[in-house]
Amino acid sequence: MKVRVKLFAVAKELAAHDALFVDVPQNATVADVQEAVVASVPQLSKIVRNALWAIGTEYVSSDTGVTEHSDVAMIPPVSGG
């Protein structure tokens, strides 16, 4: 199934897009989405595991299930002073 992943900040810059559509299996989890994101845009591999992940308005863990209708977002770590 295809899942849309919204990207923000440095993730958006590295991917050169504000969203990605990735293929994941039925009964996929956020961990599956993370793997698909890295396969789609290898440059994101350095931040994908440290990013916060959300579905809708709630932060979720890597074992949270996703559907093709899930509103998935990857929020990269913030740095600065």
Secondary structure as UniProt FT lines:
FT   STRAND          2..7
FT   HELIX           9..15
FT   STRAND          19..23
FT   TURN            26..27
FT   HELIX           30..40
FT   HELIX           42..46
FT   TURN            47..50
FT   STRAND          52..55
FT   TURN            56..57
FT   STRAND          58..60
FT   TURN            62..63
FT   TURN            68..69
FT   STRAND          72..75
//
